[in-house]
Every structure is written in structure tokens, then in C-alpha cells.
């Protein structure tokens, strides 16, 4: 069975398949260190309660129909902070679908 070969990182290092380049690990750690806490970004106790209620009422992913584990803000908190806890702004999603949607819509 063939396996993936090594890849070339943007920094010029050859990286084994399935492993992150040390420069990517360092960049992520630096980015995370400068990121505000979840509560500061709007994911506090009221959000956790609204999320749990939404998932209890809507347990399936709106994109693929599998079990949802995340609640997406249709209009992001950054773009519509006043809709942060608005249930009409929620969509139940599985992690892969949420990742695709977020990458496509929010960059």
C-alpha cells in the first residue's frame, strides 16, 4: 500500500508526511499566545448554555445530517455581535462541515 511521501514546507525544510514543520508549530504557538480568551471572544457561560440548548433541540448537522457537535454562528460574532445569543443565528454542525464553512466564509 503506497504512503504519502515527505513534503516541502514554505520555510524550505523537508517534512515527513503527517508531521507539522517546527516553524508551523512555533507560528501557531505565537498566534495562540496573542489570542484573547474564549470568554473575551464571546464564548462565555450564557453562550455555553445557549449552545447546549440548541444542540439538544437540533442534534444533526445542517450540512451533512450526521451528529452535530458544534453550533455555528451564521453571521459571525465579529460581524454581528448583537446576534451572539440569537437562536435564529445558530446552525448545528459537525466539526468537518464547520471547518469547511468557516474557512470558506470567514477566511
MOVENGI-V439897 format. One record per residue. D_FIRST is the distance of its C-alpha to the first C-alpha in Angstrom with 2 decimals. Layout:
# MOVENGI-V439897
d_first=D_FIRST
d_first=D_FIRST
This chain:
# MOVENGI-V439897
d_first=0.00
d_first=3.82
d_first=6.54
d_first=10.13
d_first=12.53
d_first=16.05
d_first=18.73
d_first=22.43
d_first=24.87
d_first=28.21
d_first=29.95
d_first=28.17
d_first=25.99
d_first=22.36
d_first=20.64
d_first=17.32
d_first=14.93
d_first=16.21
d_first=19.48
d_first=22.84
d_first=24.96
d_first=28.11
d_first=30.29
d_first=28.82
d_first=29.43
d_first=32.96
d_first=33.69
d_first=32.71
d_first=34.88
d_first=37.78
d_first=37.48
d_first=37.41
d_first=40.42
d_first=42.45
d_first=41.52
d_first=44.24
d_first=43.80
d_first=42.65
d_first=46.29
d_first=47.51
d_first=45.09
d_first=46.50
d_first=44.22
d_first=47.00
d_first=48.28
d_first=49.63
d_first=46.26
d_first=44.41
d_first=46.92
d_first=46.63
d_first=42.80
d_first=42.94
d_first=45.51
d_first=43.52
d_first=40.30
d_first=42.44
d_first=43.90
d_first=40.78
d_first=37.69
d_first=35.29
d_first=33.59
d_first=35.67
d_first=32.70
d_first=30.19
d_first=32.14
d_first=30.02
d_first=31.72
d_first=33.29
d_first=33.34
d_first=35.04
d_first=38.22
d_first=38.23
d_first=41.47
d_first=41.72
d_first=44.13
d_first=43.00
d_first=45.34
d_first=45.75
d_first=46.97
d_first=48.91
d_first=49.85
d_first=52.51
d_first=49.88
d_first=47.91
d_first=49.02
d_first=49.68
d_first=47.77
d_first=47.82
d_first=45.65
d_first=42.86
d_first=39.63
d_first=37.30
d_first=33.65
d_first=30.28
d_first=28.79
d_first=26.21
d_first=28.98
d_first=31.50
d_first=29.37
d_first=28.94
d_first=32.66
d_first=33.83
d_first=31.87
d_first=33.19
d_first=36.76
d_first=37.54
d_first=35.37
